[in-house]
Each structure stands twice: as C-alpha cells, then as structure tokens.
C-alpha cells in the first residue's frame, strides 16, 4: 500500500516546535492556557477530561494536545501533554492517512537512515546548561516533572527518550521508560524484563562500571513513535532512531553530552545527562510509601518496585523557555506509541510469510496498543482457509506482548470497533472459532495474568493468548454479503459534508 502524504504544503516537522506549529494550522488539534497549574496531579487531572482517552477512567475523551504556559513554581518551563493522544493527530504529524500508518512505519524500517553526530556549536538542546556541580543544582526545581495522580510514588518523566550504548559493542538503543524523580540529582528507572537498555546496564554493572545515558524530552514525534518498536523487528543493537530517519527522509541529529560520554538528541527541548550507577537500588516510592508507582497503560496504577536502578544526574541542558513533554500513562498516547509500531511489525512478518493475505492491522485503544490486534484478511480462495489463523500465530511472534488477535474479513472496517463487534456477532461461533494458547509469557502489567486470578496461570506474567476468528468460511462467502447502497454525492444535499 502506498502512503499518500497529507502534510500541508511548505510545512516540515523536524522537532517539537515545528510539530506544534503544524498542529496550529488545524482547528481541532492544539490548545494552550495561561491559567497557572500545579504539576502535582492537577495538570493530568485537567487533561484527563480534555483529551486523554485510552483506558483512562471515564469520563474522558479524545481531544487536542494542550500546553500549560504557566506551571506553579517554574517561571521558564511550559508543559505539553497529549501530543500523540489521537491517531488522526499522529497521522497529521507523520504526513499520512491514519489508516496507512502501519504501512508507513513498515516502509520506514525498510528505508531506515542512521542518526548522525553533529558539532556542539549552537546546538538547540544546549542553549542553557546546568551542571550538577553548580551551587544549588536541583533537578526538582529546574524541571516540573508531573505526577499523574495524588497517590503516585513521585514526580515522573513519562516521555523521555532514553539513549545509551552497549558497553561492549558500542551499538545504541533508544526506549521510553518509567522515570521517577528521587532527589536533587537522582532518578529511578524501571525496566520491564528483557528491555535492551537493561541489557546494556547489566553488562556495565557486571563490569563494575556506570552506564552513561541521556534522556531527551520534547522531540520530533517521529522519534517517539520509532522508539517504540520492539524485537524481532528491532533486535538488540538496532538503533530505532534510524526508523525516525526513515520516516522523515533525513538522519536524526545527535550531539555529545556536556558532562557524560553519551549522545543526546540535538533538537530536543531538554536533555538530562547521567549515569546508571552499578549495584545501587532505591525503593520506587521511598518518599511517599503509597505502594503505587504511576498509572500504567492497562488503566491501573502500577505497583511501586522495592528496588529499582538509579540514574545519577550529571547535567541538564535545554532550549531557552523549554517545553517539557509529558503524557498520562493509560491515555491514547500510549495506544499510538506502542500500537502503530506493533501494526507495522505484524504487517511485515505476515507479508513476508504469506504475501497478500493480510490487508491491514489495527491495535485499538481498548487493547492499549499492546494486548489486542485486529487483522483484516482477504481470503482469495479455498487455499487461504486456515492460513488466516496462521497469520494470527505470526502476529504473536511479531510482538510477544500481544494477548488477543481478532481476525476479520476485508469488508470490515478494522478502525471502527463497532464494525469489528458486528463481525464477531454475525461471523463467529465461540466453540469453533476460538483458539486458546495457554501458558505463554506476556506482560507483567496486566493484573489478570496472575495465579490469584486463575489457577490455570502458573506465574505472574503468564497468560492464555487467544485468537477470535470472526471471518466467514470461504465456501460460505456468498451468504454473507453486506447490503449494498446506492453511491451518491452527498455534497449535493449538504455542501460541507465530510466523512
């Protein structure tokens, strides 16, 4: 499928500020306020109503991105929330129809452009420099890290692009992690088991060394989307910044840190430089003792971990009047960050194995971008009967944290969950169209994946993966033709009508 560019003529997105300028050209994508806001729970409490969506507790909705120009206690820093909390907005920022984003990202992986290191002269992210050795240095007073709720373990950076190198090979990886501010120069970093940066950290720790790392906040949204690819599409040592390069058609620019031997994103609003300290752990909620971390993508607040690694901050650099970007954990921002790369990974694996069978993939909001995928298949003859279920098995291989796969025919709109449910209602029989795959490792943040929930589950994080085959048997297709309506030009009757 070709990707039709939809970016307005003359508009180019290359950093966060140009992305905001693009959104301002639309009536419904961006708002800002000068009303002072408290970053402790109030900011997220506002946006919960304005535009969070996702698995956030109702009432919520899909709405515009929002900038708070006045943050209590911080004269110079603005906060942006919800930049990617709408699939339509992601499509506009990446310049493609929202239905084609999976195909667009798949193509960007195939045409990846590695990042490049540029000179430190006049780099945007280093217009202002704060060194940890400066008198009075305190990241808590420099940056307004928000808390999502009053019971969070502490303030969190939720949209930081964490970038580090394998201490043995020099290969780089960029990922988004849960980062809790623990002190004036300490940030705890939670790793889901298996994450690549954690492998780098373990290697450095086993050698008794600190791992230099940067956290770039407020970047081109192509970088944020590209950073969320996972194995096998991006194996250990694959630098996902190259995917952002492929999306934009030019290399992401990096710059050497001012205080650590690591690279930051040159056009970032803020870069935190530090080192993951070997053999040093802290209790994630050591200052609040709530037992809770922060709201995570499944819609529940994550458990505070008893012992998490720590980044010792060495410097903070930023643009003048910087914009700190944040998100609400269970909002649709996560759905798009995780789900669109997952769609691309599934499309690529299935297309290589069974060309032409799967037309499109959608990882919808209720599935958090990680747990549910809807595959649109086009059976071309009797030989494709059963192969569509093989495609579902490949989807589980393409993304290991996937829990449920729905298979639907190519006359079903996979981006309309009402249409998917219609297919399940009229083209699915539970006893013959449900395929269970029990005892498979999935994701630890799903609270139902625990022995306390079901005796069939052997350990926390183990699940029963399920395929729901909502397709019509090929031999019966003639009995399942949707009603065909007359094609008309509605604008004759309603001139400003838009689908």
NUZA-102525 format. One line per 5 residues: their letters; for each residue x, y, z of C-alpha. Coordinates in pm, 1 decimal. Example, Ala and Ser with C-alpha at 12.3 -4.5 7.8 and 13.67 -1.06 7.14 Angstrom:
NUZA-102525
as) 1230.0:-450.0:780.0 | 1367.0:-106.0:714.0;
END
This chain:
NUZA-102525
xxxxx) 0.0:0.0:0.0 | 137.3:343.3:-89.9 | 146.1:621.3:167.6 | -21.9:939.1:44.2 | 136.4:1243.9:204.6;
xxxxx) -113.6:1469.5:379.7 | 110.9:1734.9:536.6 | 12.5:2088.2:428.5 | 242.3:2230.2:155.7 | 550.6:2406.1:289.5;
xxxxx) 519.1:2258.2:638.8 | 809.8:2044.3:759.7 | 828.2:1882.0:1101.8 | 1180.7:1833.6:1236.9 | 1143.0:1899.4:1611.4;
xxxxx) 873.3:1955.3:1874.4 | 822.0:2324.3:1799.2 | 768.6:2268.2:1427.7 | 525.3:1988.2:1518.7 | 326.2:2233.9:1731.0;
xxxxx) 327.0:2489.8:1450.2 | 183.7:2224.5:1217.8 | -94.0:2144.5:1464.5 | -183.8:2513.8:1485.1 | -283.5:2500.2:1117.8;
xxxxx) -578.2:2276.8:1216.3 | -884.2:2391.0:1409.7 | -908.7:2095.9:1646.8 | -557.2:1973.8:1727.2 | -397.9:2221.3:1969.9;
xxxxx) -489.3:2444.8:2261.5 | -292.1:2628.8:2528.7 | -374.3:2801.1:2855.7 | -219.1:3075.7:3069.7 | -405.7:2960.3:3381.2;
xxxxx) -145.7:2854.9:3643.0 | -144.5:2478.5:3700.4 | 9.4:2257.8:3968.2 | 219.7:1977.9:3813.0 | 131.6:1757.6:4112.6;
xxxxx) -178.8:1572.5:3985.7 | -369.8:1885.3:3875.5 | -217.6:1906.0:3526.3 | -304.1:1544.9:3445.5 | -638.8:1586.3:3617.4;
xxxxx) -724.8:1861.5:3369.6 | -612.1:1670.6:3063.7 | -798.9:1358.6:3171.6 | -1113.6:1547.6:3068.7 | -968.1:1741.5:2774.5;
xxxxx) -815.8:1467.0:2562.1 | -663.0:1164.0:2733.4 | -892.4:890.8:2601.1 | -747.8:541.4:2605.4 | -808.4:327.5:2913.9;
xxxxx) -836.6:631.3:3142.2 | -1131.7:611.7:3383.8 | -1445.7:761.4:3232.9 | -1541.3:1036.8:3169.8 | -1263.6:1111.9:2923.6;
xxxxx) -1243.5:1176.9:2551.1 | -1017.8:1220.0:2250.1 | -920.4:1586.0:2229.8 | -645.3:1829.1:2131.0 | -287.9:1843.9:2252.6;
xxxxx) -253.3:2100.1:2530.2 | 23.2:2333.9:2650.8 | 24.8:2481.8:3000.2 | 220.0:2807.8:2974.4 | 230.8:2876.4:3347.6;
xxxxx) 335.4:2595.7:3579.5 | 334.1:2675.3:3950.7 | 688.0:2700.6:4086.5 | 850.6:2715.9:3742.3 | 881.8:3050.1:3566.1;
xxxxx) 1053.2:2939.2:3247.4 | 922.2:2591.9:3159.6 | 599.5:2511.1:2975.9 | 441.3:2163.6:2976.4 | 288.2:1987.4:2674.8;
xxxxx) 59.2:1688.7:2720.7 | -128.1:1466.7:2475.8 | 72.7:1535.2:2161.6 | 13.8:1180.6:2030.2 | -316.6:1105.5:2208.1;
xxxxx) -511.6:1098.6:1879.6 | -443.5:869.7:1584.1 | -560.3:1145.1:1349.1 | -307.4:1382.0:1506.5 | -27.9:1125.8:1469.8;
xxxxx) -125.4:1088.5:1104.6 | -106.1:1462.7:1050.2 | 231.5:1483.2:1224.2 | 370.4:1198.8:1012.3 | 202.3:1313.3:690.5;
xxxxx) -4.6:1005.7:601.9 | -368.1:890.4:626.5 | -444.1:742.6:968.8 | -539.6:407.3:812.9 | -197.0:380.4:646.9;
xxxxx) 25.9:443.0:948.7 | 119.7:77.1:996.4 | 224.3:54.9:632.5 | 412.2:386.9:661.3 | 613.9:266.7:960.6;
xxxxx) 683.7:-70.2:798.3 | 824.9:116.0:499.7 | 1035.4:340.3:724.2 | 1202.1:35.0:879.9 | 1293.2:-87.0:532.4;
xxxxx) 1436.3:255.2:442.0 | 1594.9:344.0:776.1 | 1853.8:622.3:790.3 | 2106.5:600.7:1078.3 | 2149.0:905.3:1304.6;
xxxxx) 2447.8:1137.0:1273.5 | 2656.4:1321.6:1533.5 | 2694.6:1695.9:1480.6 | 2910.7:1963.8:1639.4 | 2815.8:2107.3:1979.1;
xxxxx) 2832.2:2460.0:1834.4 | 2495.1:2638.4:1857.9 | 2300.0:2319.6:1931.1 | 1937.6:2392.6:2030.3 | 1927.2:2149.6:2325.1;
xxxxx) 2236.2:2311.5:2485.1 | 2132.8:2676.6:2477.6 | 2117.7:2663.7:2859.1 | 2343.0:2435.3:3065.7 | 2306.7:2334.2:3431.8;
xxxxx) 2584.8:2115.9:3574.2 | 2531.4:1900.8:3881.2 | 2845.7:2061.6:4024.0 | 2683.2:2406.8:4010.3 | 2586.0:2553.2:4351.9;
xxxxx) 2222.1:2480.3:4430.2 | 2171.1:2234.7:4142.4 | 1839.0:2055.3:4191.1 | 1651.8:1888.9:3907.9 | 1331.4:1913.8:4114.9;
xxxxx) 1338.1:2293.1:4089.8 | 1463.8:2301.2:3732.1 | 1206.3:2072.1:3567.8 | 835.4:2031.9:3656.6 | 803.3:1654.6:3631.8;
xxxxx) 429.8:1590.7:3680.9 | 252.4:1332.9:3889.4 | -49.5:1172.1:3720.7 | -245.4:1116.6:4044.1 | -220.8:1216.4:4413.2;
xxxxx) -100.6:864.5:4504.8 | 189.6:838.6:4259.2 | 526.0:735.9:4402.7 | 660.0:1076.6:4300.0 | 705.5:1306.3:4002.1;
xxxxx) 768.7:1116.6:3676.9 | 923.4:1189.2:3340.5 | 697.1:987.0:3112.0 | 810.7:1097.2:2763.6 | 1188.7:1080.9:2792.3;
xxxxx) 1381.4:922.8:2506.3 | 1638.9:717.6:2699.4 | 1951.2:665.5:2487.6 | 2260.9:462.6:2572.2 | 2525.6:242.1:2413.6;
xxxxx) 2611.1:-124.0:2463.8 | 2934.6:-104.8:2669.6 | 3080.9:-398.0:2472.3 | 2974.8:-328.0:2112.7 | 2902.1:45.2:2110.9;
xxxxx) 2561.2:-19.3:1949.3 | 2287.0:218.5:2062.4 | 1924.0:181.8:2165.8 | 1650.5:433.4:2242.8 | 1349.9:349.2:2460.6;
xxxxx) 1085.7:512.7:2680.0 | 1089.9:409.3:3047.8 | 924.5:495.0:3380.6 | 1149.3:760.0:3538.6 | 1075.1:876.7:3892.9;
xxxxx) 1249.0:1178.3:4044.8 | 1407.1:1058.7:4370.9 | 1622.6:1355.2:4473.9 | 1807.4:1662.3:4357.7 | 2028.3:1455.1:4127.4;
xxxxx) 1872.3:1107.6:4125.6 | 1610.6:944.6:3901.7 | 1496.1:584.6:3939.0 | 1446.1:382.6:3619.2 | 1205.4:89.0:3598.8;
xxxxx) 1279.8:-178.9:3340.3 | 1028.5:-436.5:3221.5 | 1237.7:-757.9:3197.9 | 1409.6:-800.0:2863.8 | 1436.7:-434.3:2761.5;
xxxxx) 1751.6:-362.2:2561.9 | 1876.5:-72.7:2771.8 | 1853.3:-301.2:3073.5 | 2080.2:-547.3:2892.6 | 2330.4:-264.7:2844.3;
xxxxx) 2300.2:-171.4:3213.1 | 2355.2:-531.9:3322.8 | 2668.4:-560.3:3107.2 | 2810.2:-239.7:3254.9 | 2719.1:-343.0:3610.3;
xxxxx) 2883.1:-683.4:3571.8 | 3199.3:-498.7:3470.5 | 3164.3:-272.5:3775.4 | 3103.7:35.1:3560.9 | 2836.6:302.5:3537.0;
xxxxx) 2637.5:324.2:3212.3 | 2629.3:676.7:3061.9 | 2279.2:769.5:2946.4 | 2081.6:1067.4:2818.6 | 1711.1:1140.4:2847.3;
xxxxx) 1587.3:1366.1:2566.3 | 1247.1:1525.6:2627.9 | 1040.7:1713.9:2371.6 | 1149.1:1583.5:2030.6 | 1016.7:1527.2:1678.8;
xxxxx) 719.6:1289.9:1723.2 | 868.7:1061.8:1456.1 | 1142.4:982.0:1709.5 | 888.4:899.0:1979.6 | 696.4:663.4:1751.6;
xxxxx) 1011.7:499.3:1613.3 | 1149.8:443.5:1964.4 | 859.9:210.3:2045.2 | 948.6:-68.3:1801.1 | 1046.2:-392.7:1970.4;
xxxxx) 1202.7:-729.9:1876.6 | 1207.5:-907.7:1643.9 | 1162.2:-604.1:1415.5 | 1437.5:-421.0:1604.2 | 1673.7:-675.2:1764.8;
xxxxx) 1931.2:-599.5:2032.8 | 2172.1:-339.0:1898.1 | 1928.8:-189.0:1646.4 | 1913.0:189.8:1684.4 | 1544.9:287.2:1647.5;
xxxxx) 1646.9:645.8:1573.9 | 1717.0:513.0:1224.5 | 1342.4:449.4:1185.0 | 1270.4:813.8:1260.2 | 1528.3:896.3:994.2;
xxxxx) 1338.6:676.8:750.5 | 1010.0:845.8:840.6 | 1146.8:1193.1:779.3 | 1382.6:1107.7:494.5 | 1681.2:1251.3:681.8;
xxxxx) 1904.7:1148.9:970.1 | 1825.9:1234.9:1331.8 | 2098.4:1465.6:1461.8 | 2277.8:1377.1:1786.3 | 2518.1:1574.7:1999.9;
xxxxx) 2774.8:1478.4:2261.6 | 2679.4:1538.0:2621.4 | 2843.1:1818.0:2817.8 | 2901.8:1602.3:3127.1 | 2881.9:1234.6:3025.5;
xxxxx) 3014.3:1019.5:2743.1 | 2674.8:977.5:2578.0 | 2474.4:1129.3:2294.5 | 2156.5:1333.7:2319.6 | 1906.3:1440.5:2054.6;
xxxxx) 2024.7:1776.9:1925.0 | 1681.5:1929.2:1861.9 | 1533.3:1817.7:2194.8 | 1375.3:2072.9:2426.4 | 1551.5:1920.8:2729.6;
xxxxx) 1832.7:1668.1:2774.9 | 1908.3:1509.7:3110.3 | 2258.8:1360.5:3123.9 | 2355.2:1098.5:3377.9 | 2491.3:755.9:3463.6;
xxxxx) 2314.3:438.6:3570.9 | 2503.0:359.6:3889.5 | 2615.4:-4.2:3932.5 | 2480.4:-201.7:4230.3 | 2268.7:87.7:4357.4;
xxxxx) 1893.0:47.5:4403.3 | 1620.0:250.3:4572.2 | 1260.4:181.9:4668.4 | 1049.3:347.4:4399.1 | 806.6:505.1:4649.0;
xxxxx) 1068.1:578.2:4915.6 | 932.8:931.9:4971.8 | 559.0:862.6:4963.9 | 521.2:497.1:5070.7 | 194.5:469.5:4878.5;
xxxxx) 285.3:125.9:4742.1 | 196.7:259.1:4397.5 | 410.3:387.1:4113.2 | 202.9:570.1:3848.1 | -93.9:492.6:3618.7;
xxxxx) 21.5:248.3:3352.1 | -116.5:173.7:3006.6 | -363.9:-104.0:3104.5 | -561.3:153.0:3307.5 | -438.1:51.9:3652.7;
xxxxx) -173.3:210.9:3873.0 | 147.9:12.2:3867.5 | 297.7:-133.3:4182.3 | 593.1:57.3:4325.0 | 900.9:-161.3:4296.6;
xxxxx) 1107.3:-239.1:4603.5 | 1444.9:-199.8:4429.8 | 1499.9:-10.2:4103.7 | 1821.3:111.9:3938.2 | 1919.5:477.1:3973.3;
xxxxx) 2047.6:739.9:3729.8 | 2286.8:986.8:3889.8 | 2222.2:1312.6:3704.8 | 2533.4:1499.5:3591.8 | 2378.2:1781.2:3387.9;
xxxxx) 2056.6:1923.8:3247.7 | 2066.8:2116.5:2923.0 | 1774.3:2278.0:2745.0 | 1647.2:2532.3:2499.0 | 1550.7:2880.0:2612.6;
xxxxx) 1195.4:2873.8:2752.5 | 1176.1:2495.3:2706.5 | 868.7:2275.2:2665.9 | 860.8:1966.7:2888.8 | 652.7:1697.0:2721.6;
xxxxx) 455.8:1451.1:2931.1 | 170.3:1202.3:2896.3 | -91.1:1022.3:3103.8 | 7.0:656.3:3129.7 | -327.3:499.0:3027.1;
xxxxx) -412.9:765.4:2766.3 | -435.8:704.6:2393.2 | -85.3:847.9:2368.8 | 37.7:504.2:2475.6 | -200.1:330.7:2233.9;
xxxxx) -43.3:517.2:1943.4 | 315.7:499.8:2065.0 | 302.2:123.3:2116.4 | 26.5:20.8:1878.6 | 132.4:174.1:1548.6;
xxxxx) 482.9:17.6:1556.3 | 315.1:-312.3:1652.0 | 89.6:-284.9:1348.5 | 395.8:-230.7:1130.9 | 577.4:-529.3:1284.7;
xxxxx) 281.1:-762.4:1230.6 | 231.0:-642.9:873.5 | 595.2:-702.5:793.1 | 618.3:-1052.0:940.8 | 291.6:-1175.0:787.8;
xxxxx) 359.3:-1021.7:448.1 | 698.7:-1190.6:428.3 | 546.7:-1526.6:518.0 | 212.3:-1505.3:333.1 | 215.6:-1220.4:79.4;
xxxxx) -114.6:-1050.1:9.5 | -324.9:-1224.4:273.9 | -337.4:-957.9:546.2 | -456.5:-622.6:415.0 | -414.5:-415.2:729.1;
xxxxx) -369.3:-433.3:1107.4 | -506.3:-218.8:1388.6 | -404.3:-222.0:1754.5 | -702.7:-36.1:1903.7 | -737.3:181.3:2210.2;
xxxxx) -908.6:-72.6:2442.0 | -618.3:-309.5:2379.1 | -371.4:-39.9:2493.5 | -163.5:-74.8:2175.6 | -0.9:-387.9:2318.0;
xxxxx) -260.5:-650.3:2407.4 | -505.7:-659.1:2112.9 | -461.7:-664.5:1734.7 | -731.1:-678.8:1467.7 | -612.5:-837.2:1142.1;
xxxxx) -805.4:-765.3:821.7 | -764.9:-1062.9:588.4 | -871.4:-1116.1:229.7 | -928.8:-1483.2:153.6 | -861.6:-1528.4:-217.0;
xxxxx) -973.4:-1889.6:-245.5 | -1017.7:-2216.9:-54.6 | -638.4:-2237.6:-15.1 | -647.2:-1939.3:222.9 | -888.0:-2111.8:462.2;
xxxxx) -683.9:-2179.5:775.0 | -388.8:-1971.5:658.4 | -551.9:-1667.7:818.6 | -518.5:-1840.6:1155.9 | -152.5:-1896.7:1078.7;
xxxxx) -131.5:-1520.3:1027.6 | -261.8:-1475.4:1381.8 | 11.1:-1704.1:1513.5 | 266.5:-1494.5:1327.0 | 122.1:-1182.1:1489.4;
xxxxx) 203.7:-1328.9:1830.8 | 557.9:-1392.4:1706.6 | 590.9:-1039.0:1571.2 | 500.3:-888.5:1908.9 | 544.5:-1106.7:2214.9;
xxxxx) 325.6:-896.3:2446.4 | 15.8:-941.0:2228.9 | -266.1:-1118.5:2415.4 | -568.1:-1130.9:2179.5 | -595.6:-1139.6:1798.8;
xxxxx) -922.1:-1076.7:1616.4 | -944.8:-1195.1:1255.4 | -1198.9:-1021.2:1029.7 | -1275.5:-1017.0:657.7 | -1171.9:-736.1:426.7;
xxxxx) -1522.8:-584.6:417.6 | -1489.4:-496.4:788.3 | -1352.5:-157.9:895.4 | -1086.5:-253.9:1148.9 | -1062.8:107.6:1270.1;
xxxxx) -1429.0:100.3:1374.0 | -1466.5:-132.4:1672.5 | -1844.1:-134.1:1627.9 | -1784.7:-296.1:1288.8 | -1543.7:-546.0:1444.7;
xxxxx) -1803.7:-634.1:1707.9 | -2063.9:-673.8:1431.1 | -1832.2:-927.3:1264.9 | -1794.2:-1108.3:1597.1 | -2172.6:-1111.6:1639.2;
xxxxx) -2259.0:-1246.8:1292.6 | -1945.3:-1436.9:1182.1 | -1819.0:-1604.0:1498.1 | -1916.6:-1915.0:1695.0 | -1732.7:-1947.2:2025.2;
xxxxx) -1691.5:-2324.1:2024.0 | -1527.3:-2347.8:1680.9 | -1379.0:-2000.9:1626.1 | -1184.7:-1953.7:1949.9 | -826.9:-2080.1:1964.0;
xxxxx) -660.7:-2084.9:2307.2 | -283.1:-2082.9:2354.5 | -231.0:-2120.9:2730.5 | 82.9:-2084.1:2938.2 | 260.1:-1816.5:2732.9;
xxxxx) 470.3:-1535.7:2880.2 | 315.6:-1195.6:2807.2 | 337.9:-866.3:3002.4 | 363.5:-817.2:3380.5 | 143.1:-506.5:3394.9;
xxxxx) -177.3:-697.0:3305.3 | -320.3:-772.3:3653.1 | -526.1:-1067.2:3524.2 | -206.4:-1252.4:3434.3 | -154.4:-1386.8:3784.2;
xxxxx) -218.1:-1716.4:3968.6 | -453.1:-1528.9:4203.8 | -680.1:-1457.0:3908.1 | -690.3:-1810.6:3772.2 | -541.0:-2141.9:3891.1;
xxxxx) -452.1:-2214.0:3527.3 | -184.1:-1942.6:3541.0 | 148.3:-2076.2:3664.5 | 326.2:-1748.2:3734.7 | 275.3:-1371.6:3721.9;
xxxxx) 302.0:-1252.3:3362.2 | 187.8:-1583.4:3213.7 | -131.7:-1567.1:3008.4 | -366.8:-1758.4:2779.0 | -331.3:-1598.6:2438.4;
xxxxx) -646.6:-1619.4:2228.6 | -745.0:-1597.6:1862.1 | -1100.4:-1492.2:1778.1 | -1174.7:-1596.0:1420.0 | -1453.3:-1363.6:1307.3;
xxxxx) -1414.4:-1442.7:936.5 | -1659.0:-1618.1:706.8 | -1554.0:-1963.2:578.4 | -1458.6:-1907.9:216.0 | -1714.7:-2159.9:89.8;
xxxxx) -1994.6:-1958.4:256.7 | -1893.6:-1609.1:144.4 | -2193.0:-1578.0:-86.6 | -2422.4:-1599.5:219.0 | -2250.4:-1309.6:399.1;
xxxxx) -2266.5:-1022.4:151.3 | -2328.3:-685.6:316.1 | -2619.8:-478.7:188.3 | -2507.0:-256.1:-99.3 | -2635.5:101.2:-106.8;
xxxxx) -2658.3:342.9:-398.0 | -2346.6:556.2:-436.4 | -2444.5:923.6:-424.7 | -2277.9:1262.4:-395.5 | -2390.7:1378.2:-51.7;
xxxxx) -2245.6:1728.7:-105.1 | -2535.1:1796.8:-344.4 | -2757.4:1794.6:-37.0 | -2511.3:1902.9:235.7 | -2235.5:2115.1:72.7;
xxxx) -1991.0:2099.6:366.7 | -2043.5:1728.8:435.2 | -1731.4:1528.5:520.9 | -1697.5:1161.1:606.9;
END
